[in-house]
Amino acid sequence: MPNLTFTNAEIDLLARTADALSAYVGKPVLAEIMNADETGYEWVAFAVPLDINEDETNIPVIQIGGANARLIGSQGGVHIDGNETYSCRFLWAIQCADIGPIRYIKVNHEGDEIGWAEQLLELLPFQFDEDDNDKTPAAKPEHLFVQTPPDQLQ
């Protein structure tokens, strides 16, 4: 059985994606890698913390954080208490897979599979220059799946 976990290089790309998304939407984007113990594969969720008064009735909510959480990236500059969980607007996720040549599956905010790829970079919403970590990544709008336009995120 193949190892359905992210490599250190992939985790770095996912962390850079969370940071780039934070800059793009102007809000903190949290990314948490979920352990493979329950599902048999790792997956990473991208989400925006809900405002205190935000009505979560019609939006997909996920709990991010808590004890032993594997948060990656800079969390949009927000101080995250290691023992607290945060209610967040679920944006999308990427899970590791082993379906023929498919290694990654992208899942939208409704839980539907919307992308399949051999290489992680194919599903990420930004084009990263692997040789220059300081360069601002270019957005790939066709992959920038955000449930609502950035200017409408509250």
C-alpha positions, 0 to 999 in steps of 0.5 A: 500500500502506498504512503498516502501522506504529504511530503515535507516539500508538499507541506511547504507548498501547501503552507505557501498556498495558505499564506498566498490565499491570506494575502489574496483574500485579505483575511487569514486563511488557516490550513490544517493537515488532517491525520491519516489514522481515521481515513487512511490518507492525509488531507489538508483543509483550507478555511477562513475563521468566522467573525464573531457575529457571522451567521453560519446557517448557509455556509459550510463550517469546519472546526480548525485547530485544537490539541495536536492540530497540524496547522501550516503556514503563518495563519494569516498573522493570527495568533492561534491558541494551540488548545482551541478550535475555531469555527471556520468557513470551509473553502476547499481541501486536497486529499492524498489518493492512490487511484492509478496515476492520480495522487491528489484529489481537490474537494470543494466547499460542498464536499464534491471532488472537483479536481484530480492530479498527479502533481500537487501544483496542478491543483493549487490556486497559485503558480509558485516559482520553486527556485524563489521562495520570496517571489509573490506567486501568480494566481491561477483563477481557474484553480482559485476555488473560493466559495464567494468572491474575495470582496464578499468575504466578511 
